[in-house]
Amino acid sequence: MDGGQYHFDRLPDAAVDAFRLSPLALGAATFGTEWGWGAEKDEARRLFDLYVERGGNFIDTAVTYTDGSSEHLLGEFARGKREGLVLATKYTTLRREGDPNSGGSQRKNLFASVETSLRRLGTDYIDLLYLHVWDFVTPVGEILRGMDDLVRQGKVLYVAISNAPAWQVSRMQAIADLRGWSPLVALQLEYNLVERTGERDLIPMAREMGLGVVPFSPLAGGVLTGKYGRGDLAPVGGSSDDGTRRDFNLARGGITERGLAIADVVKEVARELGRTPAQVGLAWVLRRPDVTAPIIGARTSKQLEDNLGALEVELTGAQLARLDDASGPELGSPHDLLASGFGRELVQGDMRVETRR
């Protein structure tokens, strides 16, 4: 990642001309300590400088990350470097308690959130704007029209989506295409060796509908770094060195026996390679065929240095197979049938059909 140009060259169709991006994105959710973890301003500055000095140009935040400090700090750090950066932010999460219009996907919150982000980031435009969390209320036409209006006004360059059902995303993409509105160019989802259920529908949908895949939490909230053990399966409230972050992960079901078993395999592979578990976990995500740029969320310069080392990791075919076997998700119906020999026989008989794309 040293000083070079990296291309977002896995983005198909509508998204292919969007950006030239570094292969790892920097997550700015750790900029600020308002959530009980993260980096103070000086350390956040070191994270930003280290990432940019190594050739990184893709930074991810959201209007409510660390209660607004993330965008404020990122805007300050990016001053003088803005044109060389691709800044992504998100809207929909509640900005003010008790105010229903300060959250959700509706037009009022969309425009207010974007204006807030522009002020904090100290910029005239947002490179990539995500709908952050699906609200099950706002009509898709209202969302798409609002996003397209912002693109036409020059306040947003490209639009994207996160944390939404695959069928809604594909529906939105089809409507945008039919009406000539700005298409979605990227899909952000949780994707790592512990959480691979996106392989059922979300990732194949992104491939077919022309969205780049930008995984968040590629290290499963720290589980794949080896920092957690079986003793962390029970809530003990702040006794671990990770404090509230550990409790947060435990509360959302992020620390499980299955996840720790997968982490054990990651540690075995890391020992074989003379690498850290974090580097192996990231290297696996980097080599997934549909992934564009995983988002790394370091709290210290040491962690970021370690994460960047994943770009140099070469996994053997046998090691990849072990990681895949330890973590493969159950795809369920109808995917198991469609992928089976029986399913193919139902459609093709004993003939072999090849497709070329």
C-alpha positions in Angstrom: 0.0 0.0 0.0 3.1 2.2 0.0 2.3 5.4 -2.0 0.7 3.7 -5.0 -2.5 4.1 -6.8 -5.1 1.4 -6.2 -8.1 0.8 -8.3 -11.7 0.0 -7.4 -11.5 -2.4 -10.4 -13.9 -5.0 -9.1 -16.8 -2.7 -9.4 -19.0 -3.9 -12.3 -21.4 -2.1 -14.6 -22.8 1.1 -13.1 -20.1 1.3 -10.4 -17.1 0.6 -12.5 -16.2 4.3 -13.2 -17.0 5.5 -9.7 -13.6 5.7 -7.9 -10.0 4.6 -7.8 -9.6 3.4 -4.2 -7.0 1.8 -2.0 -7.6 -1.9 -1.2 -8.3 -1.2 2.4 -10.6 1.6 3.7 -10.0 3.3 7.0 -13.0 3.3 9.3 -13.3 6.5 11.3 -15.8 5.2 13.8 -12.8 5.0 16.2 -12.2 8.8 15.8 -13.3 10.0 19.3 -14.1 8.2 22.6 -17.7 9.2 23.1 -18.8 5.6 22.8 -16.5 4.4 25.5 -13.7 3.2 23.2 -11.8 4.6 20.3 -9.0 7.1 19.8 -8.4 10.5 21.4 -7.8 13.3 18.9 -4.0 13.0 18.8 -4.1 9.3 18.2 -6.8 9.6 15.7 -4.6 12.1 13.9 -1.8 9.6 13.9 -4.1 7.0 12.4 -5.2 9.3 9.6 -1.7 10.4 8.8 -0.3 6.9 8.8 -3.1 5.6 6.5 -2.7 8.5 4.0 1.1 8.3 4.0 0.9 4.6 3.1 -1.2 5.5 0.0 -4.7 5.1 1.5 -7.4 7.3 0.2 -10.8 5.8 1.2 -12.2 6.8 4.6 -15.5 5.8 6.0 -17.6 7.6 8.6 -21.3 8.3 9.5 -23.3 11.3 10.7 -23.7 9.7 14.2 -20.4 8.0 14.7 -19.0 9.0 18.1 -21.8 11.5 18.4 -20.5 13.6 15.6 -16.8 13.7 16.6 -15.8 11.3 13.9 -16.9 13.7 11.1 -15.6 16.7 12.9 -12.1 15.2 13.4 -12.0 13.7 9.9 -12.9 17.1 8.4 -10.1 18.7 10.4 -7.5 16.1 9.4 -8.6 16.1 5.7 -8.0 19.9 5.4 -5.5 20.5 2.6 -5.8 16.9 1.4 -9.5 16.8 0.4 -9.1 16.4 -3.3 -7.0 13.3 -2.9 -9.4 11.5 -0.6 -12.7 9.6 -1.1 -14.9 10.4 1.9 -17.9 8.2 2.6 -20.5 9.0 5.1 -24.0 7.6 6.0 -27.4 8.8 7.1 -30.6 7.3 8.7 -29.4 6.6 12.3 -31.1 8.8 14.9 -29.3 12.1 15.4 -31.5 13.5 18.2 -33.3 11.5 20.9 -37.0 12.0 20.8 -37.1 13.6 17.3 -38.5 11.0 14.8 -37.6 13.3 11.9 -33.9 13.2 12.8 -33.7 9.5 11.9 -34.8 7.2 9.1 -34.5 7.3 5.3 -37.1 10.0 4.6 -36.3 13.1 2.5 -36.3 15.5 5.5 -33.7 13.5 7.4 -31.7 12.8 4.2 -31.2 16.5 3.4 -30.6 17.6 7.0 -28.1 14.8 7.6 -26.2 15.6 4.4 -26.0 19.3 5.4 -24.8 18.3 8.8 -22.1 16.1 7.4 -21.0 18.7 4.9 -20.5 21.3 7.7 -18.6 18.9 9.9 -16.4 17.6 7.2 -15.7 21.1 5.9 -16.3 20.2 2.3 -18.7 21.1 -0.5 -19.4 17.5 -1.5 -19.6 14.0 -0.2 -17.9 11.4 -2.4 -20.1 8.5 -1.4 -23.3 8.6 0.6 -24.8 5.5 2.1 -28.3 4.8 3.4 -27.1 3.4 6.7 -29.9 1.3 8.0 -33.1 0.2 6.3 -36.2 1.7 8.1 -39.0 -0.4 6.6 -41.2 2.8 6.3 -39.9 5.2 3.7 -41.0 4.5 0.1 -38.0 3.6 -2.2 -39.1 6.2 -4.7 -38.7 8.9 -2.1 -35.2 7.6 -1.1 -34.0 7.3 -4.7 -35.4 10.7 -5.8 -33.9 12.4 -2.8 -30.5 10.9 -3.4 -30.7 11.8 -7.1 -31.5 15.4 -6.2 -28.4 15.6 -4.1 -26.3 14.2 -6.9 -27.7 16.7 -9.3 -27.1 19.5 -6.9 -23.4 18.4 -6.7 -23.5 17.8 -2.9 -23.1 14.0 -3.3 -21.1 12.3 -6.1 -22.3 8.7 -5.7 -24.9 6.9 -3.6 -24.8 3.5 -1.9 -26.6 1.4 0.7 -25.9 -0.6 3.8 -27.8 -2.9 6.2 -30.7 -3.5 3.9 -32.4 -6.7 2.5 -31.2 -7.9 -0.8 -34.6 -7.8 -2.4 -35.0 -4.1 -1.5 -31.6 -3.2 -2.8 -32.2 -5.0 -6.1 -35.7 -3.4 -6.4 -34.1 0.1 -5.8 -31.5 -0.5 -8.4 -34.1 -1.6 -11.0 -36.2 1.5 -10.3 -33.2 3.8 -10.5 -32.4 2.3 -13.9 -35.9 2.6 -15.2 -36.3 6.2 -14.1 -32.9 7.5 -15.0 -31.9 8.2 -11.4 -28.5 7.9 -9.8 -27.8 4.1 -9.3 -26.4 2.6 -6.1 -22.7 1.9 -6.6 -21.8 0.1 -3.5 -23.1 -2.2 -0.8 -21.7 -2.2 2.7 -22.4 -5.2 4.9 -20.8 -7.1 7.7 -18.6 -9.8 6.2 -15.8 -11.8 7.7 -14.9 -15.4 8.5 -17.4 -15.5 11.3 -20.3 -13.7 9.5 -20.6 -15.1 6.0 -24.4 -15.2 5.5 -24.1 -12.3 3.0 -23.1 -15.1 0.6 -26.7 -16.3 0.5 -28.2 -13.3 -1.3 -26.5 -10.0 -0.6 -23.2 -10.6 -2.3 -24.6 -12.4 -5.4 -27.2 -9.6 -5.7 -24.4 -7.0 -5.6 -22.6 -8.9 -8.3 -25.6 -9.0 -10.6 -26.9 -5.5 -9.9 -23.6 -3.7 -10.3 -22.6 -2.8 -6.7 -19.2 -2.9 -5.2 -19.0 -4.9 -1.9 -17.4 -2.9 1.0 -17.3 -5.1 4.1 -17.3 -3.6 7.6 -16.1 -5.5 10.7 -13.8 -7.7 8.6 -12.3 -9.0 11.9 -15.6 -9.8 13.5 -15.4 -7.0 16.1 -12.0 -8.2 17.2 -12.9 -11.9 17.6 -10.5 -12.9 14.7 -7.6 -11.0 16.3 -7.4 -13.6 19.0 -8.1 -11.1 21.8 -11.1 -13.0 23.1 -11.2 -16.4 24.7 -13.8 -18.8 26.2 -13.8 -16.7 29.4 -15.3 -13.8 27.5 -18.5 -15.8 26.7 -20.1 -14.8 30.0 -20.9 -11.1 30.8 -18.6 -9.8 33.5 -19.0 -6.1 32.9 -15.8 -4.3 32.3 -13.3 -6.8 33.7 -11.6 -7.3 30.3 -9.0 -4.9 28.9 -11.4 -4.0 26.1 -14.0 -2.6 28.6 -17.2 -1.5 27.0 -16.2 -2.7 23.5 -16.2 -6.2 24.8 -19.5 -5.8 26.4 -20.9 -4.3 23.2 -19.7 -7.2 21.2 -21.1 -9.7 23.7 -24.5 -7.9 23.9 -24.9 -8.1 20.1 -24.0 -11.7 19.9 -20.6 -11.1 18.5 -18.7 -13.4 20.9 -19.8 -17.0 20.5 -18.3 -20.5 20.7 -18.5 -20.9 17.0 -16.7 -17.6 16.4 -14.0 -18.5 18.9 -13.5 -21.9 17.1 -13.1 -20.1 13.8 -10.6 -17.8 15.5 -8.6 -20.8 16.6 -8.2 -21.9 13.0 -7.1 -18.4 12.0 -4.5 -18.4 14.8 -3.2 -21.8 13.5 -2.8 -20.4 10.0 -1.2 -17.2 11.4 1.4 -19.3 13.2 2.3 -21.2 10.1 2.8 -18.0 8.1 4.6 -16.1 10.9 1.8 -13.5 10.7 -0.7 -12.1 13.2 -4.3 -13.5 13.3 -5.6 -10.0 12.3 -3.5 -10.1 9.1 -4.8 -13.6 8.2 -8.4 -12.6 8.9 -8.1 -9.5 6.7 -6.2 -11.4 4.0 -9.1 -13.8 3.6 -11.6 -11.0 3.1 -9.2 -9.2 0.7 -9.1 -12.3 -1.5 -12.8 -12.9 -1.8 -13.7 -12.4 -5.5 -16.5 -9.9 -5.0 -14.9 -7.7 -2.3 -13.8 -4.2 -3.2 -12.3 -2.7 0.0 -12.7 -4.0 3.6 -13.0 -1.2 6.2 -10.5 -1.5 9.0 -11.2 0.2 12.3 -8.0 0.5 14.3 -7.8 2.3 17.7 -4.0 2.7 17.8 -1.2 3.2 15.3 0.2 -0.2 16.2 -3.1 -1.9 15.3 -3.3 0.0 12.0 0.3 -1.0 11.1 -0.6 -4.6 11.8 -3.8 -4.3 9.6 -1.9 -2.9 6.7 0.4 -5.9 6.8 -2.5 -8.0 5.6 -1.8 -6.7 2.1 1.5 -8.7 2.1 0.0 -12.0 3.3 -0.2 -14.9 0.8 -2.5 -17.7 1.8 -2.0 -21.1 0.2 -4.8 -23.0 -1.4 -4.8 -25.5 1.5 -4.9 -22.7 4.1 -7.8 -21.0 2.3 -9.7 -24.3 2.2 -9.2 -24.8 6.0 -10.5 -21.3 6.7 -13.5 -21.8 4.3 -14.3 -25.2 5.8 -14.2 -23.8 9.4 -16.5 -20.9 8.6 -18.8 -21.8 5.7 -22.4 -20.7 6.3 -25.5 -22.8 5.8 -27.0 -21.3 2.7 -30.5 -22.7 3.2 -33.3 -23.0 0.7 -33.3 -22.6 -2.3 -29.5 -22.1 -2.4 -28.5 -25.6 -1.2 -30.7 -27.2 -3.8 -29.5 -24.9 -6.6 -25.9 -25.6 -5.8 -26.3 -29.3 -5.6 -25.7 -31.9 -8.2 -29.3 -32.9 -7.9 -30.4 -29.4 -8.6 -28.2 -29.2 -11.7 -29.5 -32.6 -12.9 -33.1 -31.4 -12.6 -32.3 -28.5 -15.1 -29.6 -29.9 -17.3 -29.8 -33.7 -17.0 -26.4 -35.2 -17.9 -25.6 -32.3 -20.3 -22.8 -29.8 -19.5 -23.8 -26.1 -20.0 -21.1 -23.5 -19.9 -21.6 -19.7 -19.7 -19.1 -17.1 -20.8 -19.3 -13.5 -19.4 
